[in-house]
Structure formats: C-alpha cells, structure tokens
C-alpha cells in the first residue's frame, strides 16, 4: 500500500480538507473525542453505498460513545453531495443529509498521509484508489486500531462498535476483553495486575480458570 504506515500509538497526521460539511482541520475537528476515519474507493459504488448507509443507521450509537465519524472518498464535494442522495434513498431515511461528513480527496493528499492507497485498484485515469481503511483515533490523537479491507468486502460496523466499547473500557481499566466479548460480558485481568492487588482493584471478584500448566493467568472478572 502506498504512503506511510501508521503504527498503533502514533499521533495521526493532521490535515486540512474540504468535506460535505465544510472545511476542517482534522485535529481541531476531533477535539477531545474519539474519532473514526473510514475510506472508500469511490462515489457511486455499490458496497460503499451500503456501508455509509449502515453507518448512518448506527450514528446515534457512535454518538452515544462520544465517537465522531468521518468518511473519505477520492471524489469532489459536489460528487459526494450527489452520492449522498443515493445513500439516503438506499437506507430509506426520512431526512435528506448524512449526519457525518465525507472528506473530498481528489488529489489523494489525505490518502497518502494515512497510507490508504491501493496500488492494484485504479480509476479510469490509472490513479490509485483508496482501499477500505478504518482508523480509530483516541482523544489524545493517537491511533488505537486500524483495519484494511479489500474493495470486494464490506465492513462490519457492528464489530467496529464492539471494538470501540473494548477500547474505551480498557483505556481506563486494568482489563482485557476476550474472544467474542461484547458490552457487559466478563473481562480478563491484564498480566500487570499483581495478585495481591486483585481484591482491592476488583471488588466484584476474580475467578482463576484452572489449566493443566497450573499457571494462574486466566483471571476473569465481571466487567468493571
């Protein structure tokens, strides 16, 4: 993939860009919130239309978690506004506009900054398009999670909501979330928690799962 490779914990690059809701300075736009930037190969494409419609359906869930959403496509603001009509019609929404902005990136400036360009997917002019990237960014402007999908595979935004719940919980609590965890499920203590501190830190109790090795590392507690 072309462009720089962002690593977990990196401060994400700032940029100024035109969007369907006006020009933004990305870091200023985030403020003290969590944020998700998710890219699309192009306007008026089938899979992208279903994705943006689904994100609009889930907008209140993301907003409840103080997560700001912003999409990106390599077309103009004018093209985005036309495409939004199709997105809203596909989702049978009773209002005309998306609740979140779409970045216009025809020069690929933002896509290059974030390493979103797919060298194998190109437009009619032979210019690389963006892949289906997802970047989850914390209030500290640092990258918390990134995902890359091929153009033929639509993203699961219910899974992204689940990930947000895990990231926000584990950012402030000394727990990790196990396989298939969802909000309200039991969690696991991180290795750094000393056994002598368990009772004080986890008053709901901790169960140690017995394993043949005899090692007490599978420590389970109700979600704090």
TIMIVEX-681350 format. One line per 3 residues: their letters; for each residue x, y, z of N, C-alpha, C. Coordinates in steps of 0.001 Angstrom, whole numbers, m for minus. Example, Ala and Ser with C-alpha at 12.3 -4.5 7.8 and 13.67 -1.06 7.14 Angstrom:
% residues 2
AS	13190 m5690 7800 12300 m4500 7800 13200 m3300 7800  12850 m2250 7080 13670 m1060 7140 12900 30 7870
***
This chain:
% residues 224
XXX	846 m1190 0 0 0 0 883 1242 0  507 2224 m776 1330 3411 m916 1111 4377 248  2175 5151 569 2095 6116 1653 2741 5573 2916
XXX	2759 6385 3966 3392 5963 5205 2538 4927 5911  3171 4140 6762 2463 3129 7535 2325 3644 8958  1100 3840 9400 856 4298 10763 891 3117 11718
XXX	1552 3296 12848 1642 2249 13847 729 2593 15027  267 1557 15710 m540 1787 16898 237 2662 17878  m420 3674 18395 213 4604 19324 770 5850 18671
XXX	882 5855 17337 1341 7059 16639 307 8176 16757  780 9420 16876 m115 10558 16692 m459 10618 15211  m1746 10610 14886 m2141 10560 13479 m1857 11907 12816
XXX	m1514 11899 11536 m1210 13150 10849 m2408 14099 10831  m2120 15376 11028 m3158 16383 10886 m3262 16800 9426  m4408 17318 9036 m4595 17801 7666 m5777 18752 7627
XXX	m5819 19543 6594 m6962 20401 6298 m7607 19869 5027  m8928 19804 5003 m9600 19239 3831 m11017 19799 3708  m11511 19808 2477 m12908 20133 2226 m13755 18887 2450
XXX	m14914 19087 3059 m15839 17978 3305 m17253 18430 2948  m18168 17507 3037 m19573 17827 2775 m20180 18710 3858  m19447 18935 4942 m19908 19840 5999 m18932 21005 6197
XXX	m18184 21334 5126 m17264 22467 5176 m15825 22044 5353  m14931 23032 5345 m13511 22763 5503 m13199 22469 6973  m12314 21494 7195 m11955 21137 8564 m10439 21087 8727
XXX	m9979 21370 9938 m8660 20988 10420 m8907 19728 11251  m8320 18611 10846 m8719 17316 11405 m8546 17252 12917  m7411 17655 13442 m7195 17585 14885 m8163 18496 15644
XXX	m8420 19685 15107 m9392 20583 15736 m10788 19983 15688  m11085 19311 14585 m12413 18696 14421 m12632 17586 15443  m11578 16804 15728 m11705 15728 16719 m11993 16290 18100
XXX	m11359 17407 18455 m11429 18000 19796 m10975 16965 20834  m11793 16699 21842 m11423 15732 22882 m12225 14443 22767  m12661 14143 21554 m13488 12962 21325 m12656 11802 20784
XXX	m13266 10644 20729 m12770 9563 19909 m13211 9852 18470  m12523 9292 17511 m12880 9544 16113 m12593 8313 15265  m13375 8174 14203 m13138 7122 13209 m13117 7764 11835
XXX	m12031 7523 11106 m11973 7915 9705 m11986 6626 8891  m12904 6551 7933 m13014 5327 7126 m13103 5707 5648  m12280 5050 4845 m12135 5436 3447 m12877 4497 2512
XXX	m13115 5017 1302 m13873 4298 275 m13199 4464 m1076  m13261 3437 m1914 m12641 3544 m3245 m13231 4648 m4119  m14531 4908 m3992 m15101 5938 m4852 m16585 6134 m4617
XXX	m17096 7279 m5077 m18527 7568 m5007 m19300 6683 m5993  m20573 6546 m5723 m21465 5802 m6617 m20969 4372 m6849  m20438 3769 m5798 m20058 2362 m5855 m20947 1589 m4888
XXX	m21263 355 m5260 m22331 m383 m4576 m22008 m681 m3113  m20852 m1293 m2863 m20526 m1682 m1495 m20406 m448 m596  m19769 602 m1098 m19605 1833 m316 m20956 2430 70
XXX	m21903 2387 m850 m23234 2928 m576 m23891 2199 585  m23759 869 614 m24341 105 1726 m23628 426 3039  m22321 640 2972 m21560 926 4188 m21944 2276 4789
XXX	m21963 3322 3979 m22298 4645 4509 m23729 4684 5029  m24613 3937 4393 m25985 3853 4871 m26035 3181 6245  m25275 2112 6407 m25254 1409 7693 m24664 2292 8792
XXX	m23615 3046 8483 m23026 3945 9475 m24051 4999 9900  m24841 5495 8954 m25885 6456 9311 m26902 5810 10254  m27257 4558 10006 m28178 3854 10894 m27620 3748 12309
XXX	m26297 3591 12415 m25652 3410 13714 m25133 4722 14312  m25409 5839 13655 m24829 7118 14062 m25104 7423 15534  m26313 7202 15995 m26651 7521 17385 m25856 6654 18358
XXX	m25574 5411 17972 m24777 4529 18828 m23346 5046 18955  m22763 5482 17837 m21421 6058 17900 m21431 7369 18690  m22434 8184 18477 m22529 9469 19168 m22664 9266 20676
XXX	m23405 8241 21078 m23580 7931 22498 m22250 7580 23159  m21313 7092 22370 m19992 6726 22863 m18980 7862 22676  m19467 9054 22289 m18603 10223 22041 m17581 9941 20953
XXX	m18039 9268 19891 m17189 8951 18743 m17646 9780 17545  m16729 10559 16976 m17026 11329 15775 m16651 10495 14551  m17474 10590 13525 m17311 9797 12313 m17003 10689 11125
XXX	m16086 10243 10277 m15824 10969 9043 m15390 9970 7974  m16032 10044 6826 m15692 9174 5700 m14760 9916 4750  m14138 9160 3847 m13257 9748 2838 m13444 9019 1524
XXX	m13527 9788 444 m13542 9225 m901 m12768 10162 m1815  m12192 9612 m2872 m11307 10394 m3752 m12063 11193 m4808  m13274 11605 m4493 m14067 12415 m5417 m14313 13787 m4792
XXX	m14959 14661 m5556 m15160 16044 m5123 m16335 16168 m4157  m16398 17309 m3489 m17540 17584 m2612 m18838 17555 m3409  m18820 18126 m4594 m20014 18135 m5447 m20472 16714 m5750
XXX	m19532 15843 m6075 m19873 14442 m6331 m20434 13786 m5075  m19818 14064 m3922 m20301 13498 m2662 m21754 13880 m2404  m22100 15147 m2635 m23469 15601 m2360 m24471 14862 m3233
XXX	m24108 14611 m4488 m24993 13833 m5342 m25125 12400 m4860  m24004 11820 m4456 m23997 10435 m3988 m24807 10279 m2703  m24760 11273 m1822 m25500 11198 m568 m26992 10960 m815
XXX	m27517 11524 m1876 m28934 11303 m2192 m29210 9814 m2395  m28292 9124 m3056 m28458 7682 m3265 m28316 6912 m1952  m27348 7332 m1133 m27136 6665 161 m28380 6765 1025
XXX	m28958 7963 1079 m30141 8174 1913 m31351 7415 1367  m31458 7359 53 m32562 6610 m560 m32412 5117 m299  m31174 4613 m396 m30936 3194 m152 m31333 2806 1271
XXX	m31036 3684 2240 m31343 3395 3633 m32752 3755 4053  m33558 4283 3120 m34946 4690 3416 m35030 5674 4580  m34082 6611 4613 m34098 7617 5666 m35135 8690 5348
XXX	m35727 9245 6400 m36778 10254 6219 m36227 11667 6153  m34887 11806 6242 m34238 13118 6182 m33187 13075 5069  m32757 14228 4560 m32002 14243 3302 m30487 14134 3400
XXX	m29872 14406 4577 m28422 14526 4652 m27819 13566 5673  m26597 13111 5391 m25866 12305 6355 m25549 13125 7609  m25476 12435 8735 m25168 13109 9994 m23680 13346 10181
XXX	m22863 12768 9341 m21403 12893 9440 m20851 13337 8086  m19656 13940 8054 m19109 14460 6797 m18356 13406 5988  m18204 13692 4694 m17342 12907 3805 m16234 13830 3306
XXX	m14996 13418 3487 m13848 14185 3004 m13726 14052 1490  m13474 15156 820 m13165 15135 m615 m11647 15100 m763  m11137 14057 m1403 m9683 13902 m1513 m9263 13540 m2942
XXX	m9678 14360 m3928 m9331 14019 m5324 m7834 14014 m5594  m7052 14771 m4818 m5597 14794 m5009 m4902 13627 m4307  m5649 12882 m3506 m5130 11761 m2713 m4178 12231 m1609
XXX	m4212 13506 m1255 m3288 14024 m245 m3491 13342 1106  m4750 13220 1543 m5027 12581 2826 m4765 11079 2729  m5157 10488 1618 m4938 9055 1422 m3456 8706 1508
XXX	m2599 9565 952 m1156 9331 1021 m651 9493 2454  m1153 10509 3155 m744 10734 4540 m1001 9508 5411  m2119 8854 5161 m2553 7745 6008 m2243 6376 5411
XXX	m1566 6348 4257 m1223 5065 3646 m2428 4272 3203  m3434 4955 2646 m4684 4300 2254 m4714 3829 800  m3753 4230 m11 m3853 3958 m1442 m3577 2490 m1761
XXX	m4415 1945 m2621 m4287 560 m3075 m3688 577 m4477  m2443 126 m4666 m1804 206 m5983 m2469 m673 m7033  m3289 m1631 m6596 m3938 m2538 m7552 m5321 m2062 m7988
XXX	m5870 m1078 m7296 m7192 m540 m7647 m7009 881 m8162  m7351 1097 m9434 m7107 2399 m10055 m8358 2909 m10751  m8428 4251 m10882 m9562 4849 m11578 m9309 4834 m13083
XXX	m10220 5468 m13829 m10123 5448 m15289 m8855 6106 m15808  m8262 6983 m14992 m7032 7661 m15392 m5778 6908 m14941  m5980 5762 m14305 m4847 4975 m13832 m4282 5419 m12506
XXX	m5014 6290 m11785 m4554 6784 m10491 m5063 5847 m9387  m4216 5434 m8457 m4656 4511 m7403 m5835 5063 m6599  m6725 4159 m6223 m7866 4491 m5372 m7555 4103 m3928
XXX	m8383 4569 m3026 m8215 4187 m1629 m8792 2796 m1387  m8172 2071 m460 m8739 808 m15 m9814 1104 1032  m10429 67 1570 m11400 248 2656 m10635 231 3985
XXX	m10164 1382 4382 m9387 1504 5621 m10275 2033 6744  m9951 1628 7954 m10599 2147 9166 m9498 2533 10150  m9546 3762 10637 m8614 4221 11663 m9429 4712 12856
XXX	m9214 4088 14012 m9864 4538 15249 m8835 5323 16044  m9211 6539 16392 m8291 7506 16986 m8824 7937 18348  m7950 7971 19332 m8361 8361 20673 m8363 9864 20868
XXX	m8884 10333 21997 m8885 11776 22290 m7490 12384 22331  m6466 11537 22530 m5081 12012 22525 m4505 12093 21113  m5358 11879 20101 m4984 11933 18671 m4058 10783 18274
XXX	m3990 9742 19086 m3147 8590 18770 m3975 7448 18190  m3345 6709 17283 m4024 5598 16621 m4221 4448 17594  m5473 4018 17748 m5797 2933 18661 m6040 1611 17929
XXX	m6477 1694 16673 m6750 483 15896 m6829 851 14429  m6356 m52 13568 m6516 148 12121 m6917 m1165 11483  m7734 m1061 10449 m8212 m2225 9699 m8139 m1917 8217
XXX	m7828 m2930 7410 m7818 m2790 5960 m8660 m3900 5343  m9569 m3501 4466 m10418 m4454 3770 m10217 m4300 2267  m10345 m5388 1520 m10308 m5250 60 m11597 m4621 m452
XXX	m11551 m4129 m1678 m12708 m3422 m2245 m13942 m4303 m2335  m13751 m5623 m2428 m14886 m6528 m2623 m15552 m6950 m1322  m15013 m6519 m178 m15556 m6953 1116 m16011 m5755 1931
XXX	m17304 m5682 2192 m17842 m4595 3006 m17510 m4799 4476  m17386 m3692 5188 m17021 m3741 6600 m18225 m4030 7487  m17959 m4585 8666 m18993 m4863 9658 m18911 m3782 10736
XXX	m19809 m2812 10683 m19731 m1692 11616 m20287 m2034 12995  m21018 m3133 13109 m21372 m3619 14439 m20110 m4091 15154  m19199 m4731 14424 m17923 m5139 15001 m17093 m3923 15402
XXX	m17148 m2876 14598 m16387 m1674 14939 m16951 m1020 16211  m18257 m1048 16383 m18849 m572 17640 m18360 m1409 18815  m18297 m2733 18621 m17822 m3627 19677 m16380 m3288 20050
XXX	m15563 m3029 19047 m14165 m2672 19278 m14059 m1361 20056  m14885 m385 19681 m14907 883 20413 m15213 643 21888  m16203 m193 22175 m16547 m484 23567 m15343 m1070 24305
XXX	m14630 m1975 23645 m13444 m2573 24261 m12341 m1543 24469  m12066 m738 23442 m11002 262 23541 m11290 1273 24644  m12517 1715 24733 m12854 2716 25743 m12803 2130 27147
XXX	m13221 883 27294 m13158 234 28607 m11715 13 29044  m10920 m567 28153 m9557 m942 28521 m8608 256 28600  m9048 1407 28108 m8232 2616 28223 m8150 3114 29664
XXX	m9147 2759 30472 m9203 3279 31837 m9223 2192 32909  m9341 936 32513 m9408 m171 33469 m8313 m1187 33167  m7842 m1874 34185 m6756 m2844 34013 m7305 m4211 33600
XXX	m8061 m4199 32501 m8653 m5432 31983 m8419 m5527 30484  m8609 m6746 29970 m8604 m7008 28534 m9906 m7730 28199  m10329 m7643 26956 m11582 m8288 26564 m11280 m9541 25748
XXX	m11840 m10688 26145 m11528 m11949 25463 m12274 m12112 24139  m12065 m13253 23514 m12680 m13552 22224 m14203 m13370 22287  m14752 m12741 21263 m16204 m12556 21110 m16835 m11727 22225
XXX	m16015 m11022 22999 m16547 m10194 24079 m17499 m9140 23527  m18531 m8836 24303 m19411 m7716 23997 m19740 m7005 25300  m20260 m5782 25154 m20545 m4920 26308 m21322 m5684 27376
XXX	m20814 m5695 28613 m21467 m6365 29726 m20918 m7736 30039  m20125 m8314 29129 m19537 m9632 29371 m18363 m9526 30340  m17969 m10663 30880 m16823 m10713 31773 m15539 m10375 31023
XXX	m14580 m9863 31767 m13292 m9451 31203 m12179 m10265 31846  m10958 m10052 31360 m9790 m10729 31905 m8824 m9689 32460  m8188 m10017 33550 m7207 m9109 34129 m5957 m9074 33247
XXX	m5381 m7894 33084 m4134 m7797 32321 m3000 m8373 33161  m1944 m8877 32514 m852 m9528 33265 m194 m8643 34306  m225 m7319 34109 458 m6422 35033 m191 m6288 36396
XXX	m1413 m6789 36557 m2100 m6695 37852 m1517 m7736 38802  m942 m7288 39922 m371 m8206 40897 m1467 m8921 41681  m1241 m10168 41992 m2268 m10966 42656 m2659 m10355 43992
XXX	m1706 m9737 44686 m2019 m9151 45997 m2908 m7906 45882  m3011 m7332 44664 m3847 m6149 44464 m5233 m6472 43922  m5462 m7732 43602 m6699 m8121 42922 m7934 m7767 43733
XXX	m7956 m8103 45004 m9138 m7865 45827 m9518 m6404 45905  m8516 m5537 46019 m8768 m4101 46118 m9221 m3519 44787  m8620 m3995 43697 m8906 m3421 42387 m10185 m3966 41762
XXX	m10566 m5185 42153 m11721 m5838 41518 m12664 m6376 42594  m13432 m5461 43217 m14303 m5870 44326 m15429 m6815 43923  m15721 m6914 42624 m16764 m7849 42173 m16273 m9291 42184
XXX	m14984 m9453 42408 m14435 m10794 42478 m13707 m11204 41217  m12783 m12160 41382 m11988 m12685 40270 m11970 m14203 40355  m12237 m14834 39229 m12174 m16293 39135 m10941 m16668 38324
XXX	m10157 m17595 38845 m8992 m18083 38113 m9361 m19394 37425  m9255 m19402 36116 m9585 m20596 35341 m8418 m21575 35433  m8716 m22783 35901 m7670 m23780 36087 m7280 m24410 34748
XXX	m5975 m24501 34504 m5449 m25101 33270 m4340 m26081 33632  m4049 m27028 32715 m3045 m28067 33025 m1681 m27532 33418  m1298 m26358 32897 26 m25817 33230 125 m25401 34691
XXX	m1029 m25200 35330 m1036 m24737 36703 m781 m23247 36843  m608 m22558 35738 m330 m21119 35787 m1637 m20339 35951  m1631 m19357 36840 m2848 m18605 37174 m2944 m17335 36343
XXX	m2984 m17503 35018 m3004 m16317 34147 m4373 m16040 33530  m5278 m16995 33617 m6635 m16778 33090 m7525 m16289 34224  m7430 m14994 34499 m8154 m14378 35614 m9346 m13597 35077
XXX	m10519 m14001 35477 m11761 m13483 34903 m12540 m12701 35951  m13092 m11553 35544 m13853 m10714 36464 m15045 m10110 35721  m16151 m9842 36429 m17262 m9123 35762 m16772 m7778 35226
XX	m17393 m7301 34162 m16966 m6035 33572 m17016 m4929 34614  m15904 m4214 34809 m15902 m3111 35779 m16899 m2023 35394
***
